[in-house]
């Protein structure tokens, strides 16, 4: 049912032994990939702008809510996807303490889940930051998709994966 998930060894090596931490002023990239190891999920991420007061939703991957905070900056980064096979349908299976990896073209951010909940679609308070560096994931939920499943995670580490200097 799920694709087997592994982190390429070179990326793991760079993450563990790079010794180059990034600083907030350097972060200027939108997310390009999200990996949730506990769900065996790896998805491309594209920027989603607001059209007619609603974020566009990527049909084949996850979406980064343009207007929310870029990964690494203080505030709330928002990523969402459809509740479909090979997208976020398994998001409700995530647990507190699980890790979520967000990549940009230059950086790798690791977040740890601290809260999950179900809300009404018009509950925009979930977009508010509760932590200094936060990630909010969401997808449709329920038999008629009338609710939203929310995952809140706080950043635990970041590393520059690509340094052109």
MOWO-V31790 format. One record per residue. RES is the residue in one small letter. SS is DSSP state (@ for helix, = for strand, . for the rest). PSI is psi in radians with two decimals (* if undefined). OMEGA is omega in degrees with one decimal (999 if undefined). Layout:
BEGIN
res=RES ss=SS psi=PSI omega=OMEGA
res=RES ss=SS psi=PSI omega=OMEGA
END
This chain:
BEGIN
res=x ss=. psi=-0.71 omega=-179.8
res=x ss=. psi=2.61 omega=172.5
res=x ss=. psi=2.54 omega=177.3
res=x ss=. psi=2.39 omega=-176.0
res=x ss=. psi=2.25 omega=171.8
res=x ss=. psi=2.58 omega=174.6
res=x ss=. psi=2.18 omega=178.4
res=x ss=. psi=2.39 omega=-175.6
res=x ss=@ psi=-0.64 omega=-179.0
res=x ss=@ psi=-0.69 omega=178.6
res=x ss=@ psi=-0.75 omega=178.0
res=x ss=@ psi=-0.76 omega=178.5
res=x ss=@ psi=-0.83 omega=179.5
res=x ss=@ psi=-0.70 omega=-178.8
res=x ss=@ psi=-0.80 omega=-174.2
res=x ss=@ psi=-0.53 omega=-170.9
res=x ss=@ psi=0.23 omega=-176.2
res=x ss=. psi=-0.64 omega=179.7
res=x ss=. psi=0.09 omega=-179.5
res=x ss=. psi=1.79 omega=176.2
res=x ss=. psi=2.56 omega=178.3
res=x ss=. psi=2.80 omega=178.2
res=x ss=. psi=2.66 omega=-171.9
res=x ss=@ psi=-0.64 omega=-177.6
res=x ss=@ psi=-0.29 omega=-178.4
res=x ss=@ psi=-0.28 omega=-172.0
res=x ss=. psi=2.05 omega=-178.9
res=x ss=. psi=0.30 omega=-174.1
res=x ss=. psi=2.48 omega=172.9
res=x ss=. psi=2.73 omega=178.3
res=x ss=. psi=2.54 omega=177.5
res=x ss=. psi=-0.32 omega=-179.6
res=x ss== psi=2.55 omega=173.9
res=x ss== psi=2.37 omega=178.1
res=x ss== psi=2.25 omega=176.0
res=x ss== psi=1.64 omega=-174.1
res=x ss=@ psi=-0.73 omega=-176.7
res=x ss=@ psi=-0.39 omega=178.7
res=x ss=@ psi=0.03 omega=-176.8
res=x ss=. psi=0.82 omega=-171.9
res=x ss== psi=2.26 omega=174.2
res=x ss== psi=2.12 omega=-176.2
res=x ss== psi=2.52 omega=169.1
res=x ss== psi=2.65 omega=178.9
res=x ss== psi=2.32 omega=175.6
res=x ss== psi=2.68 omega=178.4
res=x ss== psi=2.39 omega=179.4
res=x ss== psi=1.99 omega=179.0
res=x ss=. psi=2.91 omega=179.3
res=x ss== psi=2.21 omega=176.4
res=x ss== psi=2.19 omega=-178.3
res=x ss=. psi=0.82 omega=175.8
res=x ss=. psi=0.36 omega=178.7
res=x ss== psi=2.43 omega=175.7
res=x ss== psi=2.42 omega=171.6
res=x ss=. psi=2.65 omega=-179.7
res=x ss=. psi=2.21 omega=178.3
res=x ss=. psi=2.34 omega=-178.8
res=x ss=. psi=-0.34 omega=-174.0
res=x ss=. psi=0.09 omega=-179.6
res=x ss=. psi=-2.76 omega=179.2
res=x ss== psi=2.88 omega=-179.1
res=x ss== psi=2.46 omega=173.4
res=x ss== psi=2.16 omega=-179.1
res=x ss== psi=1.78 omega=176.8
res=x ss=. psi=2.35 omega=-175.8
res=x ss=. psi=-0.27 omega=172.3
res=x ss=. psi=3.12 omega=-171.7
res=x ss=. psi=2.42 omega=174.5
res=x ss=. psi=2.53 omega=178.0
res=x ss=. psi=2.40 omega=179.1
res=x ss=. psi=-0.43 omega=177.3
res=x ss=. psi=2.74 omega=-179.2
res=x ss=. psi=2.24 omega=-179.6
res=x ss== psi=-2.75 omega=-172.2
res=x ss== psi=2.08 omega=174.0
res=x ss== psi=2.27 omega=-176.2
res=x ss== psi=2.19 omega=176.7
res=x ss== psi=2.38 omega=-176.7
res=x ss== psi=2.83 omega=178.3
res=x ss=. psi=2.83 omega=176.1
res=x ss=. psi=2.67 omega=174.8
res=x ss=. psi=1.22 omega=-178.8
res=x ss=. psi=2.80 omega=174.6
res=x ss=. psi=2.37 omega=-179.3
res=x ss=. psi=0.15 omega=172.4
res=x ss=. psi=-2.18 omega=-176.2
res=x ss=. psi=0.35 omega=-179.5
res=x ss=. psi=-0.53 omega=-178.8
res=x ss=. psi=0.07 omega=-179.3
res=x ss=@ psi=-0.65 omega=177.6
res=x ss=@ psi=-0.15 omega=177.6
res=x ss=@ psi=-0.09 omega=-179.4
res=x ss=. psi=2.63 omega=-178.1
res=x ss=. psi=2.72 omega=172.2
res=x ss=. psi=2.40 omega=-178.8
res=x ss=. psi=-0.32 omega=177.3
res=x ss=. psi=2.75 omega=-179.5
res=x ss== psi=2.59 omega=176.0
res=x ss== psi=2.25 omega=-179.6
res=x ss== psi=2.25 omega=178.5
res=x ss== psi=2.23 omega=-179.7
res=x ss== psi=2.52 omega=165.3
res=x ss=. psi=-3.00 omega=177.4
res=x ss=. psi=-0.29 omega=-177.2
res=x ss=. psi=-0.46 omega=-168.9
res=x ss== psi=2.80 omega=177.6
res=x ss== psi=2.13 omega=-179.4
res=x ss== psi=2.38 omega=177.5
res=x ss== psi=2.21 omega=178.9
res=x ss== psi=2.64 omega=176.7
res=x ss== psi=2.27 omega=-177.9
res=x ss== psi=2.26 omega=176.3
res=x ss== psi=-0.19 omega=-178.6
res=x ss== psi=2.52 omega=170.2
res=x ss== psi=2.58 omega=178.5
res=x ss== psi=2.88 omega=176.9
res=x ss== psi=2.33 omega=-178.9
res=x ss== psi=2.94 omega=172.3
res=x ss== psi=2.66 omega=-178.4
res=x ss=. psi=-0.49 omega=-178.3
res=x ss=. psi=0.09 omega=178.1
res=x ss=. psi=1.61 omega=-178.0
res=x ss=@ psi=0.01 omega=177.1
res=x ss=@ psi=-0.38 omega=178.4
res=x ss=@ psi=-0.27 omega=177.9
res=x ss=@ psi=-0.20 omega=177.7
res=x ss=. psi=2.54 omega=176.9
res=x ss=. psi=2.37 omega=172.7
res=x ss=. psi=-0.29 omega=179.3
res=x ss=. psi=2.86 omega=-177.9
res=x ss=. psi=-0.78 omega=179.8
res=x ss== psi=1.78 omega=-168.7
res=x ss== psi=2.65 omega=174.1
res=x ss== psi=2.29 omega=173.8
res=x ss== psi=2.19 omega=174.4
res=x ss== psi=2.54 omega=172.8
res=x ss== psi=2.76 omega=177.3
res=x ss== psi=2.91 omega=175.4
res=x ss== psi=2.70 omega=-173.8
res=x ss== psi=2.64 omega=177.4
res=x ss=. psi=2.86 omega=-177.0
res=x ss=. psi=-0.51 omega=178.7
res=x ss=. psi=0.21 omega=179.5
res=x ss=. psi=0.49 omega=-176.6
res=x ss=. psi=-0.06 omega=178.6
res=x ss== psi=3.03 omega=176.3
res=x ss== psi=2.33 omega=175.6
res=x ss== psi=2.18 omega=-173.8
res=x ss== psi=2.37 omega=173.4
res=x ss== psi=2.21 omega=176.8
res=x ss== psi=2.32 omega=-179.4
res=x ss== psi=2.59 omega=178.2
res=x ss== psi=2.56 omega=-177.1
res=x ss== psi=2.33 omega=177.5
res=x ss== psi=-0.42 omega=177.8
res=x ss== psi=2.82 omega=172.9
res=x ss== psi=2.67 omega=179.6
res=x ss== psi=2.46 omega=171.9
res=x ss== psi=2.08 omega=-179.1
res=x ss=. psi=-0.63 omega=-178.9
res=x ss=. psi=2.08 omega=177.5
res=x ss=. psi=1.86 omega=-175.4
res=x ss=. psi=-0.16 omega=-178.5
res=x ss=. psi=* omega=999
END
